[in-house]
Structures are given as structure tokens and as C-alpha cells.
Amino acid sequence: MAKIELRLSSKVNKDNGKTEILVRFFNGKQFNLRAKTEVYINPRFFEYYINTKATKALGVTIPDKVTTATQAEALKEGYILRDSGEIVIKQRIETPEVKYHKDQARKIDDIKKAIFNAYENADKDVIEGDWLKVIVNRFNHPEKYNIKEETPKESFFDLAAEFLEKKQYSYDFHNGYQVLLRDLARYEGFIQATDEQRPDFSLDVNTMTRDDVEDFIDYLKNEKALSKEYPLLFKRLLKVHPVGCKAKGQGELHERGENTIIKLVKKLKGFFVWCYESGKTTNRPFDGIKIGSEKFGTPYYITIDERNKIAAHDFSHSKHLETQRDIFIFQCLTGCRVGDLISLTWDNVVNGVLVYAPHKTKDEGKETLQARVPLHEKAVAIIEKYKGTDRCGRLLPCISPQKYNDAIKVVFTQAGITRNVVIRNATTGENETRPINEIASSHLARRTFIGNAYLKVSDPNIIGKMSGHTEGSKAFSRYRNIEDETLQGVINQIG
């Protein structure tokens, strides 16, 4: 078995007291080679040993703790004194000399690894003469042998993780990207398992083509049907890459509506734009692809009377529902998104005005705006009621968005707000009638704020100052059809 032996040269540099380490590589009578390592150390940090590949090397050693005779000697050697007295236990501090010898110890270990690796891959007939000297020289001077260090290739998902870290998206937007990444991972696994021509297929920002993007879009549209065709494959894929993080039914696939697919594809395009602009790739697979726009129905919301009915309902039987009801009413009075609501603190209240930077505006790459909402006395009463109750110091004791949405549905049901509303089915795109308590959510509070404000002042720019919408936002175009009362008011004014 091949072995390595380290020795110290007999020559000592008079200026710094360092000696070069010599290496011997041998295997019985087969070969016995020697070389200089160009690693220089103080002899007191060296231990002689004979080493096989499997044995942990000692070589250059720097003890963490030693016992010395006097405090003076300990201080001189660069140790921290742990006890008083003439005989003390000390811990070495990382002086420049200690750091240097640690680096040399790592270098010696790397040289040994290089020797063993070269030996494993070499023709054993060439292990003679200057073979060892060449291996060590190649390690110390790769530039002489045109050896270039290859930069590790970042994987698609490594880049995606870097993208999310640097973008610092809001809670909801970040979760939306995590959903996309799990969809992409399942797509990658599906192609590997079903395409005989591409068993090693992997997503790559440098090689992904327009055809690949369109194929992924088709996959999103048909994943539910594919899961029925390949049940065992998707059982494995969903176990590793579930649909959701912690939501119930996380392993169950559902048919995606057009809007859902458009949102996912827009997120994927945003990732590729970042890769291109950051110099991660020169590839632009989305060139020529028309994603389309999301389609929405007429927004529904609750009236001021309904809001007040919910606010006045007695929830004394459940402190949990009372708290979530109060948070919902506060949201109806301020119009902030739940992603902003859960991060508000008292620092966001300035002279009776709620001031914050809406995350979604930043998330979508638009100019960062500042939402300013003068707080109604009812909103002030709510935040005063819960002042100091949140362990994280937030304005209100918010729970997770999903649990908040669940509580809102119960609040609507118990308060008797159960009228039917017409909604657009996200999957089929068709209108359907549903009880409002079954579909109520945190975003309904935002729509309630905007819708009722729009009835009073039909100027989207004024409302946008409070809701955080950009000037000219298309979101307000849907509110023009909110109530026939708006249209009647215009007719009355021109009659």
C-alpha cells in the first residue's frame, strides 16, 4: 500500500527560523520517491509520522491548550491565561504565527490529497523518476501547466435561491416563487422519467429554450391529468416536491386556471430577467413568448353596513375570533394587503397616519411608493386595544395568512353575512354564484376599503395614495363597474 512520509529539511532559515517540509511517497520495493513541498514552518509545530491514505494526518500541529511553567512564557507564546499562578492552563490565541501555520497545515493536507488522487488515476508504470516532483510542482504552480481552476457551475435551483435571497420579496410573493420552484422540480423529474431521449435532463438557465418554456407551460396546464396517467411517478415526485409547504392537502394536485398559470409564468420570466441583468446568463428564452394578462371578474366586497354589523357582533365566546375580527375590520379601514399588515409596527403610525411601503409594488419591479392612510377613530381604537400584546412588537397580533383567512370565513358565518355574490371561477373562467362567507378572505378587506372609498370619491389617484396603487393602475378599472349607484349619480349630475 502506498504511503506518505513527511520530514523536515536540515536547512533552517537563520532570519525566520523556518524549515521546509519534505515529502516521501513509497510503496515497498515498487517505488520510493522524494520531493520538496515549498511549505515552510517552525520546527516546533511539526510532528513526524508515516501515513496511509486512510490515516488522519498530523504533520503540522497547533495545540489548542498546553501547560507551561510560567505565566511569562505563556504570554510570550501567545496564550490566554486561564488561571493564576506559576503553573497555568492556557488557550492559544490566533496570532499571525498561529494563522500562518494553520494555513501551512491545510496546504500539506491538500498536497497529500493531490498525490493520492494522482496515484489512483495514474498508469502505475510511470510512478518513477520525477513523477512525485511533477505532481507537487503542478499543485504549487498550476499556471506553469495551463491548469485553470474551474468555477463551480451554479445549478438552476442554486441561482433561484440566490435570486430570492437578494430580492427579499414579501411573505406572499416569496411563497409564490416557492410554489413555482416545486412545479419546476416536478417537471424536471417528469421529463427524466418519461422522455427516453432525455434521461439526464436538468433545468439550466444557459440552455433553456423557448420550446422548453412552452413545454413547461403545457405541463402546468396538464399536470393533474398526467398525475392520473403516471400515479406511481407522481407519488414519488409529490413526496419530494409537494404542492404546498404546510397547507392541508399539500400532496394533492388540482387543475390550474389560466390566471394561475399566467402568474407562474410571469414569475419564471422575472427570474430569467434577473439572471440576464445580473450577468448569470446571456440566454433569453422568453423572447417572442406572449404570456397574456390575467382576467378578473367584477370585484365584490361588503358594504359599510355589513362591515359595521361584523364589527358589532358579539364574539365574547371566542377570544381568537374576536381578535381576528378586529384585525379584519382594521384592514377594511386601511386597505393594506395582508403581506404588509403582518409586518406593521407602531413605527408605521406617524401623527395618526399609517405610513408604509407596499411590498407588492416593490415585488413587481415598480417604483416604490409610500401608502399613507389617515387612521379612522375606529382603527385607532383597535390598535390601542391590542397595544403591547404581540410578542414580536407588531401593531396587531397577526397569525399566519392561511389561519387568518380560515377565521374570517367563520366570522362572516357567525355574524350572518352570507349573501350570494357572483365570482369568476379561477379554473374554468366562468361566472358562478357563491355565498360570500364561503369565499371571504383577507383580500376582501382590501377590496372593501377601495370599493367603498371609490363610491365616495371616484378618483383612483386619491384612493391610490392610501391603497398603495401606482398612478394609472389597471386595478381601478374594475371598480368602475362596482355599483349601479355610481352610474346613476353621473346621470343625475348631467340631467
N, C-alpha and C positions, 0 to 999 in steps of 0.2 A: 504494500500500500504506500502510495506517495505521501511524503511528509515534508513539513517545512520546519526549518530551524533558524532562529534569529540569533545573531551575535552582534557584539559591539566592536567597532574598529578600534585598534590600539592607538590610533592617532586622535589626540584631543586638541581642539582649538584653544590656544592659550588665551584668546581675547574673551571668549564667552563660555568656555568650559564644556562645550558640546561635542558629542561624538556621533559619527554616522552609524546607522544600523545596517548590518549586512544580512543578506538572506541566503539560505542554503536550501535547495529543493532536491530531494533524493528519493530513490526507491530501490533499496537493496543494492544489487550489482547492476541494475539496468541503467541507471543514470545518477550522477552526483554533480549538480550544477550550483554555481555561486554567482551572486550579483550584488552591486551596491544599490541601496534603495533611495538615496538622496533625502533620507529622513534623518534629521539631526536632533539629538536630545541630550539632556543632562543625565549622566550615567546613574544617578541616584533614583531616577524614575524608571529604571529598566530591570526586568526580571528575565533570566534565561529560561527557556523551555523548549521542548520538542513537541510539535503539534501535528495532529492529523486533521483531516477536513472536518471531522465530527466534533473535535475538541474545541471548547471555547478558548480563544487566545487571551493571554495576559500581556505579555510583551511590555508595553509602556503602561505603567500603572501609577495612579494618583490616588492614594488612600484618602477617604473622606475624614477618617478620625485616626489619630495616633496619640500615644502617650510620650511626653518628652520630659526631660529632667527639670528644666527651669522655665519660668514664665518668660524670661528674656529670650531664650532660644525659640519659644513658641511664637512670640511676637515677630521675631526676625524671620521665621519661616513662613509667616503669613497665615497664622491660625487665629481663630476666635477662641478666647479662653472661656471655658465652661464652668470652672470652679476656681476658687482662690487657693493659694498655697504654692509650694515649690514644685510639687508633682501634680500635673493637671491633665485633664482630658480636653482636647482641642478639636475644633472643626475647621478645616481649611477653607479660607475664603478664596474666591476665584480671582486671584491676582493675574496680571498679564502672563506670568510664567506658567501658572496653572492652566490658563486658557490655551496657551501655545502647546503645552504637552498633551492636552486633551485632543487638540486638532491633529497632532502627530500620531496619537494612538489610533484615531479614526482612519488616518491615511494608511497606516501599517495594515489595519484590518482590510481596507479596500484593496491594497496591493496583494494581500494573501488571496482574497476572493478572485481577483483578476488572474492570478497564477493558476488556481484550481479550475476556474472556468476555461481558461485557455488549454489546460491539460486535458480536460474532458472532451473538448472539441478537436483536439489535435491528432494528427497521424502519429502514433507512438514511435514510429521510426525516426521522426525529426526531433525528438526530445534529446538533444545533444548539443555540444559546442556552445554557441552564444544564444541558444533558444531562450534561457531564463533572462539574460541581459536585455534581449529584444522585448520580451513581454513587459518587464519593469520599465524600460525606456518608453515603450508605447503608452504605458499608463501615465508616466510623468510628463511626457511631451507628445500628446496626440496630434499636435499641429504638424509635427515632422512626418506623420504618416497619413496626412489628409483625413484624419478621423474627425468628423463633425458630430457634436452632441445633438442628437435628435430631440426636438422639443416634443414632449408627450402630446399626443393628439387629444384634444378635448372632445368628449362624446357629445352627442346631441343633447342628452339629458343633463350633462355637466354644464353645458352652456345655458340650458334653460334654468338651472338652479342659480347660476351667476346672474342671469337676466332678472330673475325675481328678487334676488338679494339687492341688486343695485337699484331696481325700480322702486322698491319699498311701497308696493301697492297697498291699498286699503284691504281690510279683512275680506270683504266680499269679492273684490277683484282678484286678490291673491288666490282665494279658494276656487274661483272660476278658472284660473290658469292651472291649478292642480287637477281639476276635472279634465281639462284638455290634455294634460300630460299623461294621465292614466288612459285616456282614449287612444292617444298615440302609442303608448306602450302595448296596449292590447292589439292595435292594428299591426304593429311590428311583429308581435308574436303570431298573429293570424297568418301573415304573409309567410313567415318562416315555416309554419306548419303545413300550409296548403299549397304553396307555389313550388313545384319541383325544380323550377329553374332558378329559384332564389332562396335556397335553404339557409343561407348565411346573411339574408337581408337585414340591414340595420339602417335606421334613420341617420342621415348625415346632412348637415347644413350646406356642405360643399357640393354634394352630388344630387340632392333632391331636385326633381324637375317639375315642370308644370303638370305633366302627366301624373306624377306621384301625388301632387296636391289634389288633383281632380279625382284620383283613385281613392284618396283618403276621404274626400267629401262623399263619394259614393258609399264608402264603408260606414260613415256616420249615419247615412240615410238607411242603411240596410243591416246594421249590426244586430238588431233584435231578431230579424229573420235568420241571419247567419248563426246566431246562437242556438236556434232550434235545429238548424241543419247539422251543426257540429257541437252537440251538447257536452261531450266529454272535454273537448278542447276548451270551450268557454268556461267550463267548471274550473279548469286549471288557470286560465287567464284571469278570471274574476277573483280567484283566491289570491293571486299575486298583485293584481291591479284592479281593486274593487271600484264600483261606480262612484261611491261616496266615501268620505272619511269616517265620520261617526254617525251618519244619518241611519235611520232604520231602513232595512231592506237594501243595504249597501251592495249586496251581490246581485241585485235584480236589475236587468236591463229593461228599458222602456223605449218605445218608438219616439224618435225625436221630431219635433216640429220644425218648420222652416226657420223660425226665428232663433231657435236654439242652435241650429246648425250654422246660421249666419254669424251668431255671436262667437261660436267656437272658431270658425274660420278667420274671423277678424282678429281674434287673439293670436292665432298662429301667424297671421301676416304681420302683426305687431312685433312678434318675436323675431321674424326674419328681417324686418326693417331695422331692429336694434342690432342684429348680427352684422348687417351690411354697414350701418353707420358706425359701428364700433370697430370695424376692420377685422371682424372674425371670419368673414367670408366675402367673396365678390359675387356670390350666387344670388340671383333674384328670381326664384321660381314662381312668384306671384305676378310677374309681368304678363299682362294680357288676360288675367283672370278677373271676371266680374263677379264680385261676391253678392251684390244686391243689397237691399235695405230691409230692415225689419219692418213688419207690418203690424199695426196695433189697432185695436178696436177703440170705440169712444170711451174715454176714461170714466169709471164710476167711482163715486165717493159718497160719504154720508153728509147729510145736511147739518147745519148748525144746531137745529133742534135735536137731531139724533145724537150728535156729539154731546150735547148737554144732558140728554137722557142717560147716556153711558156714564157721564161724569157724576151724575146724581144717584146712580144706582147703589144700593147698599151691598157692599162686599165684605161686611164685618165678619162673615163666617169663614173668610179665606184671606189672610194677610197677603199671600202670594198673588192672588188675583187682584186684590186692591192695589198692590204696588204696580203690577203690570198695566192695570187700567190707567193709573195715574201717569205712567210713563207714556202710554199711548195718547192720552189727552194732551200731555206736554208736546208730543210730536205733532199732533194736529194743530197746535197753536204756534209752532215754529217752522214746520215743514222740512226739517232736516232728514236726511237719509239715515237709516239705521247704522250704517257704517261710520257715520260722523257722530251720531247720537251716543254710541257706546264709548267714545273717546273724549267726550266733553268734560271739562273740569270747571271749577269756579274761575279759573283764569280766562275762560271764554266769555264771562259776563263782565261787560265794561259799561259802567254807568247805566245799568238797566237795559243794555242791548246785548243780545247774544251774537258774538263775533267768532267766526271760524272759517277755515279754508276748506271747501268741499273736496273730499278725496276724489270723487269720480271725475271731476273736471280735470284734475291732475292726471288721473289714470288714463284718460283718453287723449292725453298729449296736448290739451288745450291750455291757453294761458290761465295761470292760477288766479282765481277770483277770490274775493272775500265776501262771504254771506253776512249780512247784518240784519238782525231781526229784533226790533223793539219788543221786549217781553210784556205780554198782556199780564194784568194783575193775577189772572188765574194761573198762568205759567210760573209767575214769581212765587205764588203760594205753594205750588207743587215742589219746586226746588228747595224752598225753605223747609218744607215738611220733611224732606229727606237729607237735609244738610248734615254731613258728617257720618252718614250711615254706610256709605260704600267703603269697603276695606281698601280699595285701590285709589281712593281720593277723587273718584269721578263725581260729576254733577248729580247723577242718578244711579241707583243700584241696579244696573242693567245685567241681564242674564244673556245666554247665547241667543243669537238671532232666531235659530230654529225653535227654541223653547219659548221665546217671546212670541213668535207667530202662533204657536200652539195655544198659548194663554189668551191671545187676542180673540181667537175663534170662540173660546169658552166664554170670555167676557161679553162678546156680542150676543151669544145664545142666551146667557142668563139675564142680560139687560133687555132682551126682547127685540133686538134689531135683527130681523130675519127676513126682510122683504127680498123679493126676487130682483136680480139685475141681469142685464144682457152682457155676456162677455164673449170674447173671441177665443175659441179653443186653440190652445198653443200648438197642438199636434195636427189637427185637421184643417185649421184656418176658418172653420165655420162658426157662426154665431150660435150661442146656446144660452139658456136661462138657468141660473143657479141662485140659491139662497145666499145672500151676502155674508151671512155668518159662517158659511162653509168655506168661503174663499178669502175672508178678511185676513190681512197681514199688515206688517209694519209699513209697507209702501202705501197702503190705503190711507194712512195718516198723512203722508206727504201729499197725496192727491187731494185729500180733504182740505188741507191748508191752501193749496194752489187753486182748487176749484172754487171754493167759497170766496177767496180773495179776488179771483177773476170775475166773479159775479158782481162784485162791488166796484172794481177798477179794472176795466178790460185793456190794460196796458201791460203787456208781458215784460217790458223793461223794468217797470216799477216792482212787479212781483219777483222778477229775476234777481233783483238786488237782495231780496230776502231768501229766495229759494236756492240761489247759487247757480242758476242757469246763465249761460252766456247770452249776450245780446243777439237777437235773431234766432234763438234756439227753436228748432222744429217742434220741440215737445209742446209748445203752447198752441200750435196749430190745431191740435186735437181738442183743446179746451174751447175752441170756438163753437163746437157743436154740443157743449155741455147741456145747456138748458134752453128750452124754447123761450123762457122768460127774457134771455139776453136779446134774442131776435125781436121779441115783441117790444122791448124797450127802445130799440132802434127805430122801429116803425112808429111808435108813439112820438118819438122826437122829431121825425120828419113829416108827421101828418098835420 
